[in-house]
Amino acid sequence: MIKKIVPLFLFFCMLFVAVFGQLIDRKATPETKNLYKNLIRLSGKKVLFGHQDDMAYGVGWKYQEGRSDIKDLTGEYPAVFGWDVSGLETGKAQNIDGVPFEKMRGYIKKAYDMGAINTLSWHMDNPFNGKTSWDTVSVAVRSILPKGEKHMLYKSWLDRFSVFANSLKGTDGKLIPVLFRPFHENGGGWFWWGKKSCSPQEYEALWQFTVQYLRDKKHLHNLIYVFNPCDFRTEEQYLERYPGNNFVDVLSFDYYQYGGIEKGVLFKQDVSTCLAIQNKIAKKTRKLSALAETGFVEIPDAVWWTGVFSKAIEDNKPSYVLFWRNAGYREKEKDNHYYAPYPGQVSAPDFLGFLKGNNILLQKGLRRYSIYK
């Protein structure tokens, strides 16, 4: 009897992955499909730890070959590397944080070669007036939709992004899969694509056009599309700008701890609540759930990792979490701007304890799963 049950169980497991693991791009590269399916297999069991700009700079250093604050502390790199392509649209040689795109391309290749994952965000300039992404002119989104006065400009920006994405290849010569998170934090009012600057219908139309243009017109088949609201407390608020199941692969949100150490209680409660809402939607829509940006600047709480963050994610584990950048490389800067620990940082010992007890994966742990195969 047992011999009959086991193959049946395996069959249904494979069927679940086949159905649940469908990307919105049916022509996705084999490596992109495999990445998504393996993330699904790990979902709920392991949490992948990520860090923005991790190989580019850290506290007290910049552009040192092989360097990483996380690696300096733990002996291995993060499992997920975050990058931003702001500046690519206007032909700049470096991004919003000063990272040259040529260097970024090399870092992305290195991450892929060692079995880690890359994710891209895009603090895109305001296409209507040429100012930054924080300029909230309300006509910007409307202007780049089909028939809008800046529509052709926007398509030229997507063309430039397509060239960059198509140039991302590993040592094996294959296109590198990327978790692509455009128009993030759409529930906030601080970006030109945010809640105060465009209607839900305009945002959805922008997202849908972007996916269709990159996937169907530019034939980019190495992207996994990550939806990213913020400031929600209900399912209805979360889904207010959701473009539809056929246009999203991963559900995510951003949440930071602000204020003093005492705010950890509120952070823990809010992240736990938001993850519960998102995971519920993820199960309904058959999508992955992630925490795409998070952190506590300078991490002054010596037990923040085990006392706050681990408890925030324990009931509804996200597929991956990405902590924001360690921008502490400026000379004579009194107040560093970092979100991940490094050797000697007050929370570093607690971070090492956090890694041991919460099924957290860094690069070496993730490599064992051969996620691109």
C-alpha positions as CSV (number, residue, x, y, z in Angstrom):
1,M,0.0,0.0,0.0
2,I,2.8,2.4,1.0
3,K,4.6,1.7,-2.3
4,K,1.5,2.9,-4.2
5,I,0.9,6.0,-2.1
6,V,4.5,7.4,-2.4
7,P,4.5,7.6,-6.2
8,L,1.0,9.1,-6.1
9,F,2.2,11.7,-3.6
10,L,5.2,12.6,-5.8
11,F,2.9,12.9,-8.8
12,F,0.7,15.4,-7.1
13,C,3.8,17.4,-5.8
14,M,5.0,17.6,-9.4
15,L,1.6,18.6,-10.6
16,F,1.4,21.3,-8.0
17,V,4.7,22.8,-9.1
18,A,3.7,22.6,-12.7
19,V,0.5,24.5,-12.2
20,F,1.6,26.8,-9.4
21,G,5.0,27.5,-11.1
22,Q,3.7,29.0,-14.3
23,L,5.4,32.3,-15.2
24,I,3.4,34.9,-17.1
25,D,5.9,34.6,-19.9
26,R,5.3,31.3,-21.5
27,K,8.5,31.7,-23.6
28,A,10.7,32.3,-20.6
29,T,14.2,30.8,-20.9
30,P,14.7,27.4,-19.2
31,E,16.9,29.0,-16.6
32,T,14.2,31.6,-15.8
33,K,11.5,28.9,-15.5
34,N,13.8,26.8,-13.3
35,L,14.5,29.7,-11.0
36,Y,10.8,30.3,-10.5
37,K,10.0,26.7,-9.9
38,N,12.8,26.3,-7.4
39,L,11.8,29.4,-5.5
40,I,8.3,27.9,-5.2
41,R,9.8,24.6,-3.9
42,L,11.8,26.5,-1.3
43,S,8.9,28.8,-0.4
44,G,7.6,28.4,3.2
45,K,10.7,26.3,4.1
46,K,13.6,28.6,3.5
47,V,14.0,32.4,3.4
48,L,16.7,33.8,1.0
49,F,18.6,36.7,2.5
50,G,19.3,39.6,0.1
51,H,21.2,42.9,0.2
52,Q,21.2,45.9,-2.2
53,D,24.4,46.8,-4.0
54,D,26.2,44.3,-1.8
55,M,29.4,43.7,-4.0
56,A,29.7,47.4,-5.1
57,Y,30.4,49.1,-1.7
58,G,29.9,48.8,2.0
59,V,30.8,50.6,5.3
60,G,34.2,52.1,4.8
61,W,35.0,50.7,1.3
62,K,34.0,50.9,-2.3
63,Y,34.7,48.8,-5.4
64,Q,37.1,46.3,-3.8
65,E,37.3,43.0,-5.7
66,G,35.4,40.2,-4.0
67,R,34.4,42.4,-1.0
68,S,31.0,42.3,0.7
69,D,30.0,43.4,4.2
70,I,27.9,40.2,4.5
71,K,30.8,38.1,3.3
72,D,33.2,39.8,5.6
73,L,30.9,38.9,8.5
74,T,29.7,35.4,7.5
75,G,32.2,34.0,5.1
76,E,29.6,34.0,2.2
77,Y,27.7,36.3,0.0
78,P,23.9,37.0,0.2
79,A,21.6,34.7,-1.7
80,V,19.9,37.7,-3.4
81,F,21.6,40.8,-4.9
82,G,19.6,43.9,-5.5
83,W,20.5,46.6,-8.1
84,D,18.9,49.7,-9.5
85,V,19.0,50.8,-13.1
86,S,18.0,54.4,-12.6
87,G,20.0,56.5,-15.1
88,L,19.9,53.8,-17.8
89,E,16.9,55.5,-19.4
90,T,18.7,58.7,-20.0
91,G,21.9,57.1,-21.2
92,K,24.0,57.8,-18.1
93,A,27.1,55.7,-17.5
94,Q,26.3,55.1,-13.8
95,N,23.1,54.6,-11.8
96,I,21.4,56.7,-9.2
97,D,23.8,55.5,-6.5
98,G,26.9,56.0,-8.6
99,V,27.5,52.4,-9.6
100,P,28.7,52.2,-13.2
101,F,26.5,50.0,-15.3
102,E,29.5,48.1,-16.6
103,K,30.5,47.2,-13.1
104,M,26.9,46.3,-12.3
105,R,26.8,43.9,-15.3
106,G,29.9,42.2,-13.9
107,Y,28.4,41.9,-10.4
108,I,25.2,40.4,-11.8
109,K,27.2,37.9,-13.8
110,K,29.2,36.9,-10.8
111,A,26.1,36.5,-8.7
112,Y,24.6,34.2,-11.3
113,D,27.8,32.2,-11.8
114,M,27.9,31.4,-8.1
115,G,24.3,30.3,-8.0
116,A,22.7,33.5,-6.4
117,I,19.8,35.6,-7.6
118,N,19.6,39.1,-9.0
119,T,16.7,41.6,-8.7
120,L,16.4,45.0,-10.4
121,S,14.4,48.0,-9.3
122,W,14.2,51.2,-11.3
123,H,14.0,54.7,-9.8
124,M,13.1,56.0,-13.2
125,D,13.3,59.8,-13.9
126,N,10.0,61.6,-14.4
127,P,9.4,61.3,-18.2
128,F,7.2,64.3,-18.3
129,N,9.6,66.9,-17.1
130,G,13.0,65.2,-16.8
131,K,13.2,65.5,-13.0
132,T,13.7,62.7,-10.6
133,S,11.4,59.9,-9.7
134,W,10.4,61.8,-6.6
135,D,8.9,64.6,-8.7
136,T,5.2,63.8,-8.4
137,V,3.7,65.6,-11.4
138,S,0.3,64.0,-11.8
139,V,0.3,63.8,-15.6
140,A,3.5,61.7,-15.9
141,V,1.9,58.3,-16.0
142,R,-0.9,59.5,-18.4
143,S,1.7,61.1,-20.7
144,I,3.5,57.8,-21.3
145,L,0.5,55.6,-21.9
146,P,-0.3,54.8,-25.6
147,K,-1.4,58.0,-27.3
148,G,0.2,60.1,-24.6
149,E,2.7,62.9,-25.6
150,K,5.6,61.1,-24.0
151,H,4.7,57.6,-25.0
152,M,7.5,57.3,-27.7
153,L,10.0,58.6,-25.1
154,Y,9.0,55.9,-22.7
155,K,9.3,53.2,-25.3
156,S,12.8,54.4,-26.0
157,W,13.6,54.0,-22.3
158,L,12.3,50.5,-22.4
159,D,14.4,49.9,-25.5
160,R,17.5,50.9,-23.6
161,F,16.5,48.6,-20.7
162,S,16.0,45.8,-23.1
163,V,19.5,46.1,-24.5
164,F,20.9,46.0,-20.9
165,A,18.8,43.0,-19.9
166,N,19.8,41.1,-23.0
167,S,23.4,41.8,-22.3
168,L,23.3,40.0,-19.0
169,K,24.9,36.6,-19.6
170,G,26.7,34.2,-17.4
171,T,29.9,32.4,-18.0
172,D,27.8,29.6,-19.5
173,G,26.7,32.1,-22.2
174,K,23.0,31.9,-21.1
175,L,20.8,34.9,-20.3
176,I,20.7,35.6,-16.6
177,P,17.2,35.5,-15.1
178,V,16.2,38.7,-13.2
179,L,13.5,39.4,-10.7
180,F,12.3,42.7,-12.1
181,R,10.5,45.2,-9.8
182,P,9.4,48.3,-11.7
183,F,7.2,51.1,-10.3
184,H,7.7,50.0,-6.7
185,E,5.9,51.2,-3.6
186,N,2.9,52.1,-5.7
187,G,0.7,52.8,-2.7
188,G,2.8,55.7,-1.5
189,G,2.7,59.3,-2.6
190,W,6.4,59.9,-3.1
191,F,7.0,58.7,-6.7
192,W,5.4,59.9,-10.0
193,W,3.7,56.5,-10.4
194,G,2.4,56.5,-6.9
195,K,-1.1,56.9,-5.3
196,K,-1.2,60.7,-5.4
197,S,-0.1,61.0,-9.0
198,C,-2.1,58.6,-11.0
199,S,-5.4,56.6,-10.8
200,P,-5.4,52.8,-10.1
201,Q,-6.6,52.3,-13.7
202,E,-3.6,54.4,-15.1
203,Y,-1.1,52.5,-13.0
204,E,-2.5,49.1,-14.1
205,A,-2.4,50.3,-17.8
206,L,1.2,51.4,-17.4
207,W,2.2,48.0,-15.8
208,Q,0.4,46.0,-18.4
209,F,1.8,48.0,-21.3
210,T,5.3,47.6,-19.9
211,V,5.1,43.9,-19.5
212,Q,3.6,43.4,-23.0
213,Y,6.2,45.7,-24.6
214,L,9.2,44.0,-22.9
215,R,7.9,40.4,-23.3
216,D,6.0,40.5,-26.6
217,K,7.7,43.3,-28.6
218,K,11.3,43.3,-27.3
219,H,11.2,39.5,-26.7
220,L,12.8,39.7,-23.2
221,H,12.3,36.3,-21.8
222,N,14.6,36.4,-18.7
223,L,12.4,38.6,-16.5
224,I,10.3,37.6,-13.5
225,Y,7.8,40.4,-12.7
226,V,7.5,41.5,-9.1
227,F,4.5,43.6,-8.0
228,N,5.2,46.0,-5.0
229,P,2.6,48.0,-3.1
230,C,3.0,49.6,0.3
231,D,1.0,51.1,3.1
232,F,-1.8,48.6,3.1
233,R,-3.8,47.0,5.9
234,T,-6.4,45.0,4.0
235,E,-6.6,42.8,0.9
236,E,-8.5,45.5,-0.8
237,Q,-5.8,48.1,-0.3
238,Y,-3.1,45.7,-1.4
239,L,-5.0,44.9,-4.6
240,E,-6.1,48.4,-5.4
241,R,-3.5,48.8,-8.2
242,Y,-3.0,45.1,-9.0
243,P,-2.7,44.7,-12.8
244,G,-4.0,41.1,-12.9
245,N,-2.7,37.6,-12.5
246,N,-1.6,37.5,-16.1
247,F,0.9,40.3,-15.5
248,V,2.5,39.4,-12.2
249,D,4.8,36.6,-11.0
250,V,5.8,37.7,-7.5
251,L,3.9,39.6,-4.8
252,S,6.0,41.8,-2.5
253,F,6.0,44.9,-0.4
254,D,8.5,47.2,1.3
255,Y,8.6,48.0,5.0
256,Y,11.3,49.7,7.1
257,Q,11.6,50.3,10.9
258,Y,11.7,54.0,11.6
259,G,12.4,55.7,14.9
260,G,14.1,54.3,17.9
261,I,14.7,50.8,19.2
262,E,11.3,50.9,20.9
263,K,9.6,51.0,17.5
264,G,10.6,47.4,17.0
265,V,7.4,46.2,18.5
266,L,5.3,48.1,16.0
267,F,7.6,47.0,13.1
268,K,7.2,43.4,14.1
269,Q,3.5,43.6,14.3
270,D,3.1,45.5,11.1
271,V,5.4,43.2,9.0
272,S,3.7,40.1,10.4
273,T,0.3,41.5,9.5
274,C,1.3,42.6,6.0
275,L,2.9,39.2,5.3
276,A,-0.2,37.4,6.4
277,I,-2.3,39.5,4.0
278,Q,0.2,39.1,1.2
279,N,0.6,35.3,1.7
280,K,-3.2,34.9,1.7
281,I,-3.4,36.7,-1.6
282,A,-0.4,34.7,-2.9
283,K,-2.1,31.4,-2.2
284,K,-5.3,32.6,-4.0
285,T,-3.4,33.9,-7.1
286,R,-0.7,31.1,-7.1
287,K,2.1,33.7,-6.8
288,L,5.3,33.9,-4.7
289,S,5.4,36.2,-1.6
290,A,8.5,38.3,-0.9
291,L,9.7,41.2,1.3
292,A,11.4,43.3,-1.4
293,E,12.9,46.1,0.7
294,T,13.4,46.3,4.5
295,G,15.7,47.2,7.3
296,F,16.5,49.4,10.3
297,V,19.0,52.1,9.5
298,E,22.3,51.6,11.4
299,I,20.7,48.7,13.4
300,P,21.3,50.2,16.8
301,D,19.4,47.3,18.5
302,A,22.0,44.6,19.5
303,V,19.3,41.9,19.4
304,W,17.2,43.2,16.5
305,W,17.7,40.2,14.3
306,T,16.5,37.5,16.7
307,G,14.3,39.8,18.9
308,V,12.4,41.7,16.2
309,F,13.0,40.6,12.6
310,S,12.9,36.9,13.0
311,K,9.6,37.1,14.9
312,A,8.1,39.4,12.2
313,I,8.6,36.7,9.5
314,E,8.1,33.5,11.5
315,D,4.4,32.9,10.9
316,N,4.4,33.7,7.2
317,K,7.8,33.3,5.7
318,P,8.5,35.3,2.6
319,S,10.4,33.6,-0.3
320,Y,13.2,36.2,0.1
321,V,13.9,39.4,1.9
322,L,16.2,42.2,0.7
323,F,17.9,44.6,3.0
324,W,18.7,48.0,1.7
325,R,22.2,49.2,0.9
326,N,25.2,49.9,3.1
327,A,26.1,53.4,1.9
328,G,28.9,54.0,4.4
329,Y,31.8,54.5,2.1
330,R,31.9,58.3,2.0
331,E,35.0,59.9,3.6
332,K,34.4,62.0,6.7
333,E,30.7,61.0,6.8
334,K,29.6,61.1,10.5
335,D,26.4,59.2,10.1
336,N,26.7,56.1,7.9
337,H,23.6,55.0,6.0
338,Y,23.5,51.2,6.2
339,Y,20.9,48.5,6.8
340,A,23.0,45.2,7.0
341,P,25.6,44.3,9.7
342,Y,29.3,44.2,9.1
343,P,32.2,43.0,11.4
344,G,32.2,45.0,14.6
345,Q,28.7,46.4,14.1
346,V,26.6,46.2,17.3
347,S,24.1,43.7,15.9
348,A,26.6,41.5,14.1
349,P,26.7,38.7,16.8
350,D,22.9,38.5,16.9
351,F,22.8,38.4,13.1
352,L,25.0,35.3,13.1
353,G,22.6,33.7,15.6
354,F,19.6,34.7,13.4
355,L,21.2,32.9,10.4
356,K,21.6,29.7,12.4
357,G,18.0,29.4,13.7
358,N,15.6,30.6,11.1
359,N,16.2,28.6,7.9
360,I,17.9,31.5,6.3
361,L,19.9,30.9,3.2
362,L,22.9,32.8,2.0
363,Q,24.8,32.1,-1.3
364,K,26.5,28.9,-0.3
365,G,23.3,27.4,1.1
366,L,21.3,28.4,-1.9
367,R,23.9,27.0,-4.3
368,R,23.2,23.5,-3.1
369,Y,19.7,23.7,-4.7
370,S,21.0,24.4,-8.2
371,I,18.2,26.8,-8.8
372,Y,18.8,27.4,-12.5
373,K,18.6,23.7,-13.4
